[in-house]
Amino acid sequence: MYEYKTANNFLWITLLYAVTAFVPIYGQEGEVLLPFRFPFPDDMDKVERLDFDKDGDPDAIRYTIHGGIPVMWVDDDDDMKANDWEGDIDNDCVLIDRDKDGTFAGPWDFSVDYGDENSDGVADVQLVVGNGDSAVRNEWDWAADIMWFIDDGEQDANFAYVDWNKIDLKCWEHYGHANFYADYHGQTTFTKMNVSSFRMHDFRYSWENPFYFFDMDGDTHSEMAIRLEDTPVFKNKPEGINGRVDNSLFKDLDEAIDVTFIGVLDKGYISFDLDNDNAPSNEFDFDMSLQFNGEHGYDYNHMKRPFSSIDGLKAADTLMFDSRWRHLSELVYPTRDASWDILFKDGNWEACWFVFDEDDDCARWERVELLQPKELFKTGMRNEGLDHNPQADEIGDRGEFDLDNSGKGNLYIAPFDGRMHLYGAEWGAWRIDQDAYSYQGYGGLYDRSGYVRSQLKAPRFGTVKYSDTDGNGFIDLLEYDLNGDTLFEHTLSFKALGIDDINEIISMQTVDYKELSELYQKMGDAIWDKGQRALATLEGFGLNTAWYAFYKQPKSLREKYSYGYWINFYCYWDLRKFFEKTGNQNMVVATDKAFLSGKWEALPKKK
């Protein structure tokens, strides 16, 4: 059993202060190149080789790096040679005594373990354990990471990215627009928990458990991602800490343990690159995400994944503060093949949220970050508005909220805009960012003051609110605030105009990514076609459409989707204003009907 070291009460100030204030930079002063390889020993002549089993070859290597930081390589596959000065990265483990207290794998220490499941000389599994302060208890520790990377068949030896100057996990560093150094591309799996290893109970479980990336067409990019979450149980959870509470789970555990898991998912996410436009320089361009919430979403305790290579050499344990993570034979997490059904069929979800990246500016590695069903016009991180989530786009995205999951995550295409909508949503909203002024990009960064969005804050913006007033699962009321004063000056009601709001439901249980992508293709083409019919209608009443020359020239499927929408909307607005100004109220109503139904041909022709 490991030894737990107590400390004085620790005041947890902010997430970022922990990350930036307590992780020093060890690299050479003035060095600016990215540190990809593990550092060389300070002195090659002082490399110490340990032979635990007395068979004549080393089982571990010890030396210092960065001017005095102790490291130890443990040879888990017994292939280390007498003159080796570093381990291999197919089946060995490196331990770094980051705080130089004489013990490995303790507070503030950093460790990386590799496993070669099929003995082909290429690692299939990587575990990174980056510990934080021993005094941070009963809550998340964002300075700490326990992260498994599992290669699902690519055999590319690319896992997490570590900044070896800082000796810190930096998986979110990237080249160019969104080419992340960590292997978030293609067909990859990882699990992740933000807590120090010596506070955690069962290493077979995790919080993001797992995160799947799907390469649906073999181009090495990810067209789909699924993230399943098992929110941890915290012992003596403080107020305001996001987590579960069940102190009975800790009664038979060591006093040092503050975090455990129950093996039940309470959140699930899925994201799609519907137009499959990812490519070099545009590696991540997810268009749509769904989030499912439910305290008892899915019990996955039966989903055990055996591993043969992650049970390490026990002889090195005496040099470690906590070696439990070194000796596992399995992990427990939902399988890749089952993840879709967990979301759309087998899960016991209580709510479903939907978001669509209408300004097409999201380049995050995991998903389009979800808007939340909060205050419509409040903006800013953690300010109880739609964009309450620090990583959400303040404006530009469209969110819809099924607060009782009556629609089971199913979708439909509405004639009034030709877009996908969430079946069962009671309401939703689109904060318009027509030219991506408030560009989201990757999303933000961390500094000592906390999370900072890398976005311009818009002085004002238009908003469209969507409502299902009769509870049948389909939008039947649109409200527009187009001048940004937070007051709706224009309303369209399906009921008042006598228009049926029922649409064909897209069953997410039975479709797959390929079908959704094909559906998006048809949707983009249909929106563009409707825009052309709107232009012809406008011209039929003698109104000039050359004003919209820019929108008449789409160069991609996404532009057909977007430009077609705006052509349709501008034509509607021009016709409506024209009839209002010419005093033809009947034609105003007819224009509203034509717009909502998507049937411009139904508008009476000019005589």
N, C-alpha and C positions, 0 to 999 in steps of 0.2 A: 504494500500500500504506500502511496506517495505521502509526503509530509506537507501539510498545509501551514503556511506562515501567516500569522495574523498581522494586522497593521492598524494604525489609528484610523478613526473615522475619516472617510474620504468624501469631500464635497465634489460631486460630479457637476462641473460647470456647463460645458457644452460638448457636443459630439466632436467638433473640430478642434477645440483646445486640446483634447486628449490626443487626437491624431497628429497635430502639428507640433505641439509643445513638448511631447515626451519621446518623439522618435527622432534622434539626432541624425545628422548626415555624416557618414563615416568616410566617404570617398575623398580622393585627393582634392585639395583646395583648388578651385578654378576649373575643375574638370566638368565639361559640359556634354560630352558624348553620352549616349544612352548606355548604361551598364548592363549588358546582356549576360555575360559569363560570370560565374562565381569567381570571387577574388583569388589571386595567387597568395600563397603563404608569405608572411612578412619575411621569413628567413627559411629558405629551403633546407638549410643544414640543421634546423631545429624542429623538423617534422618528427613527431613521436609516433611510433607504431606499436599497437597493443595486440598481443597474441593471447586471447582469452582461453582458447582450447589447447594451447601449447603444441600446435601441430606444425609450427615452423613458418607459417605465413600469417600476415597481419589480419586481424578481424576488425580493427578500427585504426583510424589515423587522427592524431591531434596536432594542431598548430594554432597560430594566431593570424588574424588578418586585420587590415586597417589600423595597424599600429598597436595591437594588443588585445583584440577581441578573440576569445577562445572559440574554436570550432572543432567539431569531431565528426568524421565520416564513419558510419557503421556499415560494415560489409554484410548485407543480409543474404547474399547468394554465394558467399565463400569463394569469390574469384579474385580477391585482391592479391596483388603481387608484392614481393618483398621491397621493391623500390618505388611503389606507387606513392604519389604525394597528394592525390585526391581520389575520391570514390567515383563510381560510375553513376550515370543517371538512368539506368534501366531497372535496378533493383536494390539500390542502396539508400541510406538515409543520412542527411546532413543536419547536425544540431549546432546552433549558434547561440552562445552565451552573450546575448546582446547587451545585457547590463553588467557583464563581467563580475558576477557575484560568486563564481566558482561552481555553479550548478547549471546543467543543461535542461531545457524544456520547462523552465520555471517562469515566474513573472517577467515580462518584457522580453522573453527569449523568443527565438524564431527557429522553426524546424521545417524541413521539406523531406518527404518520404516518397520513394518511387516503388512501383510494383510492376513486374513483367509477368502477366498472367499466362501467356502461351510460350514463354521461354524462347522467344525469337530474338532477344537482344534489344528490343524496343519497348519502352515502358508503355503500359496500358492504363496505369492508375498513378495519380499524383495526389498526395495529401500535403497541404500547407497548414501549419499551426503557428500563427503569430499571436503571442499572448500579450495581454495588457497588464495593468496594475493589479496586484493581489487585493487591494482595498476596495475595488469596484465590485459590489455584491448586490444580489437580488434584482438585477436589471441588466439591460443590454450594455455591452461594452464595445462601442464602435471603433475603439482602437485595436480590437482583437479580431482575428479571423480564424475560423476552422473551415477549410474549403477542400473538398474532394473534386478533382477533375477525372473523368472516366472516359477514355477513348472508346467510342462505340464502333470502331472498325476502320477509321481513317489511317491509323498507324503513322501519324505525322510527327510524333514526339513533341508536339506543341501543346503546352498546358497553360498554367497560370503565368503571368508576367511578374517577376520580382525585380525591384530596383535594388541592385546589389550595392549601390553606394549608400542607400539609406537602410538597407536590409529590411525591406518592407514590401508587402503585397501591393502592387499597383496595376491591377487587372484592367483598369479603365483608361490607362494611357493608350493613345492611338496615333497612327500615322495618317495624315490627310484628314478627310472628312469623317470617316468612321471605321477605319481599318484597325481594329483593336489588336494589340500585341498578344493579349490572352486569347485562347482558342474559343471564341464565341462564334466562330464561323463553321458552316457546314453541318456535320452530324456529330454533335458533342453533348455531353451530359456533365453537369456539376451539381454539388450540394454545398450549402453554405450556412454558417452560423457565426454570429458576432458575439463571442464570449471567449474568455480564456479557458484553456483545456482543463485546468485544475478546478474549475467551478462546475464542469459539466458531468452529468451522470453517465449516459449511455451514448457512446460515439457512433453507434449504428444508425442513429437518427439525426435529423438536422432540421433547421427552420425552412430554408428553401430546399425542398426535399422531394424531387429534384427540380432542376432547371434543364429543360430539354431544348435543343436546337435541331431543326429539321431541314436537311438539304433535299428538297423534293425533286430536283431535276439534275442532280449530279454536277452542278457547276461550282461547287465548294463554298457557295454562299447559302445563307439561311433564309428560306422563304416563310418559315413558321417557327414560333417558339411557344413552349408551354412551361409555365412556372407554377408549381404546386407548393403550398405553404402549410406547415404545421407550427403554429405559433407556440413557442416554448412556455412551459410552466415555470414561474419564478417563485422561489420561496420568499415569504414575507415581502411580496411585491409592493413597492411604494406607489402612492397615488400618482397617476399620470404616466405610468410606465405601461406601454402596450405589451400585454402578455396575459397568459392564463394564470389562475390561482387555484391551487388544490394542495394545501399544506400536508394532507394525509399521504401524498406521494413521497414525502421526504422522511417519514417517520423511521424507516429502516435504512436510511442512507447516511453516509458519513457527514459530519457537521460541516465539512468544507463545501459540500455540493449545494449549489444554489439554483441550478437549472436542470430540468428534465423534460421529457416529451411523453405524450400519451399515444402517439401513433395515429392521430386523427387529423386530417386536413381541415382547415377552416377557411382557406382562401385558395382560389385557383384562377389562373390567367391564361389566355391564349391570344396570340397576335399573328397577323397575316400580312405578308407583302402581296397584296391581291393582284397588282399588275406585274409582279415579278420583274421589276426594273432594277433590282440590285445588280451591281457590277463593280469593277474596280473604280475607286473614287466615289462610289455610292453603295458601300457594302451593306448598310442597314437602312431600309426605307419602309418600315412597317407602316401600313395604312390604317389598320383597324385592330382594336383590342376588345376583349370581353373579360370582365372580372366577376367571379362567383364568390359569394360570401355565405358562411354558415358555420356555426360553432361545431356542428357535428357533420361536417360535409362528407367525409369519407374515411372509414377506418381501413388503414393499409397495413396493419401489423402482420398480416399473413404474407406480405410481399417481400420475402427475404432473398437477397442477392449474395450468393457465396463468392468469396475470393480466396485464392490460394497464396497470394504473394504479399499480403499486407500484415502477416504475422511475423514480426521482426526478431532479430537475434536478442535473446533475453539476457545474455551476459553483460550487455551494456546498460541494463536498467539501473544498476547501482549508482551510475553517474548522472541519473536523470531525476528531476524533481517530480515529474508525473509521466510515467511511461505507458499508461493504460491504452492510449491510442495506437501504440505500436503493436498491439497484440489482438487483432480482430480476425475473424474468419468469415464475416459477412457484414453487409450493410442492409438496412431495411428502408426501402423507398418504392413508390409505385413504378411499375414498369413502363417503358416507352409505349408499348403497344396498347396498354390499358388507359393511358392518360386522356385520350380524347373522350372515351366513354365515361370516365370519372367526371368529366366536366358536363357532358350533355346527356348522360343517361343514368349512371349509377350513383352520382353524388346526391347528398341530401342538402341541397343549397337553399338558402333563405332569401337571397336577393341576387340580381344580376345587373351589372353596370356595363355600359357600352361607350366606346369613344371612337370617333373617326377623325383622322388628321386631314381636315379639309384644306388647310393651307400647305400641306405636303412639306413641312419643314422639320419633321422629327427624324433624327438620326441616332436615336438611342440604340444600344446593343440588345435591349431586352423586349421592348414593346413601345407602343404609343401610351404614354403615361396617363392613367385614368383621371378624368374629372370626377368630382364627388357630388352627391345630391345635397348641396348646401346652398347658401345664399346666392341668388342669381347675379347680383351686380357687385358684390364685394370681390375685390381682387387682392392678390398678394399671397405669399407663402404663409400657411398656417393662420389665415385670417378668416376662416369659416366661410369662404366663398367656393365657387365651383372649382377653382384652381388651388384649393387648400393644400393639396399635395405639393411639397417643395419642388418636385421634378415635373409637375404638370406644365403645360403651355398656358400662359395667362390668357391669351386670346388666340383664336384660329381653329380650335378643335370643337367638334360637336359631340356632346355627351347626352345619353339617354339612360333612364333609370327605372328598372323593373324592381320595385321595392319588396315584392313578395315572391319573385321568381315564378310568377304564373306563366310566363312565356318560355321558360326552360332554356333561355339563351337562343331561341329561334329568331329568325330575321324575316323581313319582307321588304319588297321594293315598292315605294309609294309613288303614285302617278304625279303628285304635285311637284316633286323635284327629281324623280327618277333614281333616288338614292336608296341605299340600304338603311333600314331602321330596325330597332329592337322591338320585336313583338312582345307585348305585355308591359311595355314601359308606361308608367303613369304620366311621366313628363320628361322633358329634356330641353336642352338649350344649345344654341350655336353662337359663340362669340366670334363675330366675323373679323378676320384678318386677311383682307382680300389680296394684299400684295406681300404677305408674310413680313410685315414691318417689324413685328415683335418676333424675330427669328429665333426658333427654339434650338435647332441644332442638336448637339449631344445632350444639352439640358442644363448644365451648371457645373459648379466647382465648389470646393471647400476651402475656406480660410479660417483664421482664428475667430472670426465673428460668427461663423456658422455657414450654412449652405447659401450660396449666392447664385442666382439665376443669371445666365449669360444671355439676357434678353433686354431689349429696349422696352420700357414701360409705355404703353400707348396712352396718350392723354384722354382719348375717348374711343369708343368702338360701337359698332352696331350689334344688336342681339336679336336672335329669333328664338322664341319659346314655343315648344311643342307640347300639346296636352292631349290626353285621352279622356274626354269628359264623360263618356258613357261606359267606360270600363270594359270595352270589348277587346282591348289589346292593340288597337290601331289609333294612330294620331288622327284627331278630328278638329283640332283648333290650332291655328297659327297666329302668333302675335309678334309684331315687328316693332322694334325700336331702331330706326335707321339713322337717327341724328345723335345717338349716344347720350341722351338726357335721362336714361333709365326709365322712361315712360313709353308705353306702347301706344303709338299713334295710328297703327293700322292692324286690323284683325280680320282673319278669314275663318269662317265657321262652316264646316261641312254640313252640319245640320241645318243652319240657316239658309244655305244655298241648295239644300235638297240633294246632296251628293253622297253616294255610298262610300264609306271609308274602308270596307272590307277588301283585303288583298290576299293573294296566295302566299302561304307561309313556307319559308325555306326551312326544312327540318334539318337541324344541325346533327341529329343522330345518324342520319342516313347519307349526308353529303360528305365529301372529303375535300382536301385542299385543291386538287385539280378541278373539281366541279365548281368550287367557289371562285377560283381564278377565271375559269371560263365564263361564269356568271358575271363577274366584274367586266370582262371584255364586252359581253352583250349589253350590260348596263351602260358602259361608257358610250358604246355605239348608239344605244337608244336615246341617251341624253343628248348626244350630238344631233341625231336625226330630229328630235323634238325641237332643238334650237333652230334647225334649218326651217322647220315648219313654222316656227314663231316668226322668223325673219320674213318668210313669204307672206304671212298674215299681216305683219306690220307694213310691208311694202304694198299689200293689197289695199290698204287704207291711205296710201299716199305718203307714208312717213319714210324718211330717209334712214337707211340702215348702214350707210357708209361710216357713220360715227363709230361703229363697232368693228372696224376693219381688223384691229389687233386680235379680237376674239374669233375672227373668222378663219384663223390660220393655225390650228393646233398641229403640233409636231410629235405628239405621243398619245398613247391611250389616256394617260393621266390628264393631259391638256384637253382632250376631247371631253372627258368627264367634267373638268372644271369650267372650261370655256363654254361648253354647251349649257351648263347650268346658268352661267351669267348672261349669255345671250337670251335664254328663255326668260330670265327674271327682268332684264332690261326691256325686252319687248313687251312683257306684261305691264311693267310700270309705265312705259311710254304710251301704250294703248289706253290704259286706265286714265292717265292724266289728260290725254287727248279727248277722251269722251267726257270727262268731267268738265273740261274747259269749253267744250262745245255743247254742254248741257244735255247730253244724251245718257240719262241715268240707266235706262234699260240696257244699253251697251256696256256700261260700267259693271253691272251685275253679270252680264253675259261674259265679260272678260274675266271676272273673278272665277266663274264656273269653268271656263276654258282652261285657265291656269291650274286650278286645283285638280281637275280631271285629266289634265295632260292632253286634252283633245282640242287643239287649236282649230281643227277643221269644223268643229261644231259652232264656232263663232259666226253669226250672220255676216254674210259678205256685204261689202259696200255696194250700194245701188248706184 
